[in-house]
Amino acid sequence: MKILLLCWRDTTHPQGGGSERYLERVGEYLASRGHDVVYRTAKHTDAPRAPLSVWRHRPDVILDTQNGVPFFARLYSRAETVLLTHHCHKEQWPVAGPVIGRLGWFLESRVAPRVYRGARYVTVSEASKADLVGLGVEASDVAIVENGVDPVPDSVPVLPEDGRLHVVTLSRLVPHKRIEHAIDAVGAMDGVVLDIIGSGWWEDRLREYAEPYGDKVVFHGHVNEAHKHALLARAVLHLMPSAKEGWGIAVTEAAQHGVPTVGYLSAGGLRDSVEDGVTGRLARTKGEFIEFARALLDDAPSRASLGAAARERAARYSWEETGRRFAEVLGL
């Protein structure tokens, strides 16, 4: 079967992240089962060219990724189209400005549900499914296929201890990830360092914000897999203050090392990836987020208990299982 994957970015893009990795891993699984899979995306510095590939490749199935706005492939192809959406973007659209933000949310919340009425949807969490249903999508049309996780690399360096507790946040550096909350939570604490892993166009603003804390906040940028896991392994706590997540792959990656996560209940998908009070904590307010983080940094036994449960849960997830379940949705 010919399967076309449409996405605005891939993992080589400077702004690529977990949703792009999800689609690539699903594509790899389908290709390994003998299907003809093509992944079409944008050049890093050019406009998206994906719609042209619909006619060029003559696919049997199109996986149209809705990261805010889908490709609306259903309007110009007779191939079966499945819409993949990780979460709704209502909280993110204001960053695009008042005009584009309102237009984007209109397309996502009003136009897309009408264009894709009756189509099959795939999302990654119960919270994201509920958001789609809230936009008028039939619950029976939405399948949940949770994120997998890559295995920890065979060779991970051991970073030297410096006598301080290391807290980590692994994220794209964009406004809705609210890394400022992580800086506020631990930046002023004695004997604590916040390691920020990732890059993005908001980095300069974050560096300015963190400047008063000196070497208590360290920006590592975009690192390779081995170094990323070395930083996660050294950490005692993972902070994910994002305003919205479909799932949060970083939660599972931290959990592979027995590191619990503190995030927000309102982020949506974290209600699925973090078991509040079991594998981490979910806050309702910024004040509670800071309180949870600082309390856990002062309570090693509680961190250990949450981390052990997080590690056990992380072992359940794999891209193999994600691919298998996605293939079932496609009837393959």
C-alpha positions in Angstrom: 0.0 0.0 0.0 1.2 3.5 -0.8 1.0 5.8 2.3 1.8 9.5 2.2 2.7 11.3 5.5 2.2 15.1 5.5 3.8 17.2 8.2 4.9 20.8 8.4 8.3 19.8 9.8 10.5 16.7 10.4 13.0 16.0 13.2 15.8 17.7 11.2 13.9 21.0 11.3 15.2 23.5 13.9 11.7 23.5 15.4 11.1 19.8 15.1 10.0 18.0 18.2 8.0 15.1 19.6 5.1 15.2 17.2 7.5 14.9 14.3 9.4 12.0 15.9 6.0 10.3 16.4 5.2 10.5 12.7 8.6 9.4 11.6 8.6 6.3 13.9 5.1 5.4 12.6 6.3 5.7 9.1 9.4 3.6 9.8 7.2 0.9 11.3 4.8 0.9 8.3 7.8 0.8 5.8 9.3 -2.2 7.7 6.0 -4.0 7.1 6.5 -3.6 3.3 4.4 -0.6 2.6 5.5 2.2 0.3 5.8 5.2 2.7 6.7 8.8 1.7 7.2 11.6 4.2 6.6 15.0 2.7 7.5 18.2 4.6 8.8 21.7 4.2 12.3 22.8 3.5 13.8 24.6 6.5 13.9 27.9 4.6 11.2 27.5 2.0 7.4 27.1 1.8 5.7 23.7 2.2 5.6 21.7 -1.0 3.6 18.7 0.3 0.3 19.1 -1.6 2.1 18.5 -4.9 3.2 15.1 -3.7 -0.4 14.0 -3.5 -0.6 13.8 -7.2 3.0 12.7 -7.8 2.8 9.7 -5.5 -0.8 8.7 -6.0 -1.2 7.4 -2.4 -3.8 4.9 -1.2 -3.8 6.6 2.3 -2.8 10.0 3.4 -1.8 10.8 7.0 -2.5 14.5 7.3 -0.9 16.0 10.4 -2.7 18.8 12.1 -0.1 20.8 14.0 -2.5 23.7 14.3 -3.7 23.7 10.7 -3.8 20.5 8.6 -3.0 20.2 4.9 -6.7 19.8 4.1 -5.7 16.8 1.8 -9.2 15.6 1.8 -10.2 18.6 -0.4 -7.8 17.7 -3.3 -7.3 13.9 -3.1 -9.7 10.9 -3.3 -7.3 8.9 -1.2 -8.5 7.9 2.2 -7.3 10.6 4.6 -6.6 10.1 8.3 -6.1 13.2 10.4 -3.3 12.9 13.1 -3.5 15.6 15.8 -1.5 15.6 19.0 -3.4 18.4 20.7 -5.5 21.5 20.0 -3.6 24.8 19.8 -6.0 27.3 21.3 -3.4 28.3 23.9 -0.6 28.7 21.3 -2.3 30.7 18.6 -2.0 34.1 20.3 1.8 33.9 19.9 1.2 34.4 16.1 -0.4 37.8 16.7 -4.1 38.9 16.9 -4.9 38.5 13.2 -3.1 35.3 12.3 -3.9 33.8 15.7 -7.6 34.3 15.2 -7.5 33.0 11.7 -5.5 29.9 12.7 -7.9 29.1 15.6 -10.8 29.5 13.2 -9.3 27.1 10.7 -8.4 24.6 13.4 -11.7 24.8 15.5 -14.3 25.5 12.8 -13.1 24.7 9.3 -11.0 21.5 9.9 -13.8 19.7 11.8 -16.2 20.3 8.9 -13.7 19.3 6.2 -12.8 16.1 8.1 -16.3 15.2 9.3 -16.6 11.4 9.2 -12.9 10.9 8.7 -10.8 8.8 11.0 -8.7 10.7 13.6 -5.7 9.6 15.5 -4.5 11.4 18.7 -2.2 10.4 21.6 -4.2 10.9 24.8 -7.6 10.9 26.3 -7.2 14.6 27.0 -6.6 15.4 23.4 -9.5 13.2 22.3 -11.7 15.2 24.7 -10.5 18.5 23.1 -11.4 17.2 19.6 -14.8 16.1 20.8 -15.3 19.5 22.2 -14.7 20.9 18.6 -17.5 18.7 17.3 -15.6 15.6 16.2 -17.5 12.4 16.8 -15.9 10.4 19.7 -16.3 7.2 17.7 -14.1 8.7 14.9 -11.1 9.3 17.2 -8.6 6.5 18.0 -5.9 6.9 20.7 -2.4 5.7 19.8 0.0 6.7 22.6 3.5 7.9 22.0 6.3 5.4 22.2 9.9 6.1 23.3 13.3 5.4 21.9 15.5 3.0 23.9 18.2 4.6 26.0 21.4 4.5 23.9 23.8 1.7 24.7 26.6 4.1 25.6 25.6 7.1 27.8 28.4 9.1 29.4 28.4 9.7 33.1 28.5 13.4 33.9 30.7 14.5 36.8 29.0 15.3 40.1 29.4 18.9 41.3 27.8 18.6 44.7 24.6 20.2 43.5 21.1 18.9 42.7 20.4 19.0 39.0 16.9 19.7 37.7 16.2 19.3 33.9 13.7 20.6 31.4 13.7 19.1 27.9 11.8 21.2 25.5 11.7 23.4 22.4 12.3 26.9 23.5 9.1 28.7 22.5 6.7 30.8 24.6 4.0 28.3 25.3 6.5 25.9 26.9 6.8 28.5 29.7 10.3 27.6 30.6 10.3 30.8 32.8 8.2 28.8 35.3 11.0 26.3 35.6 13.5 29.0 36.1 11.4 30.7 38.8 10.9 27.3 40.5 14.5 26.5 41.1 16.7 29.4 40.0 16.8 31.1 43.4 17.4 27.8 45.4 20.8 27.2 46.9 22.6 24.1 45.6 20.3 23.5 42.7 21.1 23.8 38.9 18.5 23.9 36.1 19.7 22.2 33.0 17.7 23.4 30.0 18.0 21.1 27.0 16.7 22.2 23.6 16.7 25.2 21.3 14.2 27.6 19.7 13.4 31.1 18.7 12.6 32.1 22.3 16.0 31.3 23.6 17.4 34.8 23.7 14.5 36.0 25.8 15.0 33.1 28.2 18.7 33.8 28.5 17.8 37.4 29.5 15.2 36.1 32.0 17.7 33.7 33.6 20.7 36.1 33.7 20.1 37.2 37.3 20.6 33.5 38.4 24.1 33.2 36.9 25.4 29.6 36.7 22.3 28.2 38.4 20.6 28.0 35.0 22.6 26.3 32.2 21.5 26.3 28.5 22.8 23.2 26.7 21.1 23.8 23.4 20.3 21.0 21.0 22.4 18.0 22.0 22.9 14.5 20.7 21.0 11.5 22.1 23.8 10.2 24.3 24.4 13.6 25.9 20.7 14.2 26.3 20.3 11.0 28.2 23.4 11.8 30.3 21.8 15.0 31.4 18.5 13.2 32.2 20.3 10.5 34.1 22.1 13.1 36.3 18.9 15.0 37.1 16.7 14.3 40.2 13.6 16.1 38.8 12.1 16.9 35.4 10.0 20.1 35.0 7.5 20.5 32.2 5.7 23.8 32.7 4.2 23.7 29.2 0.7 25.3 28.7 -0.3 22.5 26.3 1.0 19.0 25.5 -0.6 16.1 23.6 1.4 13.7 25.7 5.0 14.9 26.4 7.6 12.5 25.2 10.1 14.1 27.5 8.1 12.8 30.4 8.7 9.2 29.3 12.4 9.9 28.5 13.0 11.3 31.9 11.1 8.4 33.5 13.5 5.9 31.7 16.1 7.2 34.2 13.8 7.1 37.2 13.3 10.9 37.1 9.7 12.1 38.0 8.0 15.0 36.3 6.3 18.1 37.7 3.9 19.7 35.2 0.5 21.3 34.9 -2.9 19.6 35.1 -4.2 22.1 32.6 -1.7 21.0 30.0 -4.0 18.3 28.9 -1.9 15.3 27.8 0.2 15.3 31.0 -2.9 14.0 32.7 -2.2 10.8 30.7 1.6 10.7 30.7 2.0 11.6 34.4 0.1 9.8 37.1 -0.3 12.6 39.7 1.1 11.5 43.0 2.4 8.2 41.5 5.0 9.1 38.8 5.1 12.9 39.3 3.0 15.8 40.3 0.5 18.0 38.4 -0.1 21.5 39.6 -3.1 23.7 39.1 -1.4 27.1 39.5 2.1 28.5 39.1 2.4 28.8 42.8 1.6 25.1 43.3 4.0 24.2 40.5 6.8 26.0 42.3 5.7 24.4 45.6 5.7 20.9 44.2 9.1 21.3 42.7 10.7 22.7 45.8 9.1 20.2 48.1 10.4 17.3 46.0 13.9 18.8 45.9 13.8 18.7 49.7 12.4 15.2 49.9 14.7 12.5 48.5 12.5 9.5 49.6 9.5 10.9 47.8 11.5 11.6 44.6 12.8 8.1 44.7 9.3 6.6 45.1 7.9 8.7 42.3 10.9 8.0 40.1 10.7 4.2 40.6 7.1 4.2 39.6 7.9 6.4 36.6 10.6 4.1 35.4 8.3 1.1 35.7 5.6 2.8 33.7 8.1 4.0 31.0 9.0 0.4 30.3 5.5 -0.2 28.9 6.0 2.1 25.9 7.8 1.5 22.6 7.6 2.8 19.0 7.0 -0.8 18.0 3.8 -0.9 19.9 2.8 2.6 18.7 3.4 1.5 15.1 1.4 -1.7 15.5 -1.6 0.1 17.0 -1.4 2.7 14.3 -1.4 0.0 11.6 -4.5 -1.5 13.2 -6.3 1.8 12.9 -5.4 1.9 9.2 -6.6 -1.7 8.9 -3.2 -3.0 7.8 
